[in-house]
């Protein structure tokens, strides 16, 4: 389930269809999304504190850059900010790219 109340304020819930998460940390399947102005600075601070970086910073086709960190309970903390390359696609370009699987 993807719940959004304002732009870049999202709650993503993932189902445990086969009960494979029963013995996993309690945060598995939950991603918390936060907006930040300087994703590179945040990534550097995370590295300095030995955070468990899952991915990023990585530019996404939908006009953001993301950094994904796993907290000690298994929650995915997704931080997003402006793309590092400054590229900004229009909504129509993003929708067209999504229909192709974001391959371009």
Secondary structure as GFF3:
##gff-version 3
##sequence-region A 1 104
A	DSSP	beta_strand	2	6	.	.	.	ID=ss1
A	DSSP	beta_strand	9	13	.	.	.	ID=ss2
A	DSSP	beta_strand	30	35	.	.	.	ID=ss3
A	DSSP	alpha_helix	39	48	.	.	.	ID=ss4
A	DSSP	beta_strand	52	60	.	.	.	ID=ss5
A	DSSP	beta_strand	64	70	.	.	.	ID=ss6
A	DSSP	beta_strand	76	81	.	.	.	ID=ss7
A	DSSP	alpha_helix	91	99	.	.	.	ID=ss8
###
